[in-house]
Amino acid sequence: MNSPRPVLVVGASGYVGSRVARGLAADGVPVLAAARHELPERVTVQAGVIAVRAPEVSALPDAVRAACARAGSPLPGAVVASIGGWRKGAALLDLEPSRWSATLASHLTAHLDAARALAPLLEPGDPYVVLNGAASREAMAGSGAISVTGAGLAMLVQVLRLESTGPRFHELVIDHAVAGDDRNQDPAQTRSPAQVVRALGELLDDPGAPAVRHV
Ligand SMILES: NC(=O)c1ccc[n+]([C@@H]2O[C@H](COP(=O)([O-])OP(=O)(O)OC[C@H]3O[C@@H](n4cnc5c(N)ncnc54)[C@H](OP(=O)(O)O)[C@@H]3O)[C@@H](O)[C@H]2O)c1
């Protein structure tokens, strides 16, 4: 029997990405955990996880092919992009121009770069899921750049989906802080990593899943 194609998690060094990689693998889904830096041990000790290191997104396809060849794994059959994150800082008009540019790069352009690099690895109809957060739907004081890039990311996924002749693009919006991430101070509600992984699994498994899902 052929081994199943793994799910490629981009941003697997991050708070959510590391938990998604670990959670999918714990459910028996083979995972390629991709990051620019060293992956946390909680990811690499999990059976079923193959680590992929690439200093930038454009280098990921070659790094993925090499890691799959070394591990005797097929190429990925799905991508989960967990790139970006949330932080609170200065009001938009007080934000350093360099911080604005850095947020555009990490929270929006990096997603387009990832889709451009990784969509060709997938087969038509394979899922490509982009994670997004509550700031994409709700203006948040002190997180202006993240709200603006999050809103742009939602539209980016819609356009990619409309234009795609390859993978089916989806956006998974995590509407609340992910439990345990203490960068979120006193969140009104939280979502557990298990809830995120379950919602993700539904998008990955169902070719008829909606373009946008909230959890
Ligand atoms: N944490 C939460 O409570 C929460 C709640 C709701 C939604 N979310 C969503 O979950 C997703 C991930 O957030 P997070 O909290 O896990 O963020 P995080 O801990 O800050 O991790 C961000 C990840 O993005 C990667 N990254 C940043 N810039 C990149 C670039 N230019 N190219 C490639 N990778 C890049 C980082 O890689 P490096 O380590 O290499 O820098 C890191 O792996 C976001 O869409 C966020 O909106 C998070």
The ligand as a Tripos MOL2 file, in Angstrom:
@<TRIPOS>MOLECULE
LIG
   48    52     1     0     0
SMALL
NO_CHARGES

@<TRIPOS>ATOM
      1 N1         -1.6210   32.5790   18.8150 N.am      1 LIG1
      2 C1         -2.9550   32.8210   18.8680 C.2       1 LIG1
      3 O1         -3.5540   32.9190   19.9670 O.2       1 LIG1
      4 C2         -3.7440   32.9500   17.6030 C.ar      1 LIG1
      5 C3         -5.1200   33.2120   17.7140 C.ar      1 LIG1
      6 C4         -5.8850   33.3420   16.5520 C.ar      1 LIG1
      7 C5         -5.2870   33.1720   15.3060 C.ar      1 LIG1
      8 N2         -3.9540   32.9090   15.2220 N.ar      1 LIG1
      9 C6         -3.3900   32.7620   13.8540 C.3       1 LIG1
     10 O2         -2.4600   31.6920   13.7780 O.3       1 LIG1
     11 C7         -1.4720   32.0010   12.7880 C.3       1 LIG1
     12 C8         -0.0910   31.8270   13.4030 C.3       1 LIG1
     13 O3          0.0170   32.6570   14.5680 O.3       1 LIG1
     14 P1          0.9880   32.3240   15.7840 P.3       1 LIG1
     15 O4          0.3670   32.8990   17.0020 O.co2     1 LIG1
     16 O5          1.3820   30.9000   15.7620 O.co2     1 LIG1
     17 O6          2.2360   33.2370   15.4060 O.3       1 LIG1
     18 P2          3.7490   33.0910   15.8760 P.3       1 LIG1
     19 O7          3.8650   32.2450   17.1040 O.co2     1 LIG1
     20 O8          4.2930   34.4770   15.9270 O.co2     1 LIG1
     21 O9          4.4150   32.2980   14.6910 O.3       1 LIG1
     22 C9          4.4700   32.8940   13.4410 C.3       1 LIG1
     23 C10         5.1060   31.9310   12.4550 C.3       1 LIG1
     24 O10         5.1960   32.5870   11.1890 O.3       1 LIG1
     25 C11         6.4950   32.4020   10.6760 C.3       1 LIG1
     26 N3          6.8730   33.5230    9.8250 N.ar      1 LIG1
     27 C12         6.8420   34.8410   10.1380 C.ar      1 LIG1
     28 N4          7.2540   35.5590    9.0800 N.ar      1 LIG1
     29 C13         7.5660   34.6800    8.1070 C.ar      1 LIG1
     30 C14         8.0600   34.8150    6.7830 C.ar      1 LIG1
     31 N5          8.3260   36.0110    6.2560 N.pl3     1 LIG1
     32 N6          8.2620   33.6910    6.0660 N.ar      1 LIG1
     33 C15         8.0070   32.4810    6.5930 C.ar      1 LIG1
     34 N7          7.5320   32.2850    7.8500 N.ar      1 LIG1
     35 C16         7.3280   33.3750    8.5840 C.ar      1 LIG1
     36 C17         7.3860   32.3430   11.9170 C.3       1 LIG1
     37 O11         8.5840   31.6960   11.5470 O.3       1 LIG1
     38 P3          9.9730   32.0180   12.2670 P.3       1 LIG1
     39 O12         9.9450   31.2580   13.5620 O.co2     1 LIG1
     40 O13        10.9550   31.4760   11.3110 O.co2     1 LIG1
     41 O14        10.0350   33.5110   12.4410 O.co2     1 LIG1
     42 C18         6.5110   31.5140   12.8590 C.3       1 LIG1
     43 O15         6.6600   30.1380   12.5970 O.3       1 LIG1
     44 C19        -1.7510   33.4500   12.3380 C.3       1 LIG1
     45 O16        -2.5170   33.4090   11.1490 O.3       1 LIG1
     46 C20        -2.6020   34.0140   13.4610 C.3       1 LIG1
     47 O17        -3.4820   35.0340   13.0240 O.3       1 LIG1
     48 C21        -3.1630   32.8040   16.3300 C.ar      1 LIG1
@<TRIPOS>BOND
     1     1     2 1
     2     2     3 2
     3     2     4 1
     4     4     5 ar
     5     4    48 ar
     6     5     6 ar
     7     6     7 ar
     8     7     8 ar
     9     8     9 1
    10     8    48 ar
    11     9    10 1
    12     9    46 1
    13    10    11 1
    14    11    12 1
    15    11    44 1
    16    12    13 1
    17    13    14 1
    18    14    15 2
    19    14    16 1
    20    14    17 1
    21    17    18 1
    22    18    19 2
    23    18    20 1
    24    18    21 1
    25    21    22 1
    26    22    23 1
    27    23    24 1
    28    23    42 1
    29    24    25 1
    30    25    26 1
    31    25    36 1
    32    26    27 ar
    33    26    35 ar
    34    27    28 ar
    35    28    29 ar
    36    29    30 ar
    37    29    35 ar
    38    30    31 1
    39    30    32 ar
    40    32    33 ar
    41    33    34 ar
    42    34    35 ar
    43    36    37 1
    44    36    42 1
    45    37    38 1
    46    38    39 2
    47    38    40 1
    48    38    41 1
    49    42    43 1
    50    44    45 1
    51    44    46 1
    52    46    47 1
@<TRIPOS>SUBSTRUCTURE
     1 LIG1         1 GROUP 0 **** ****
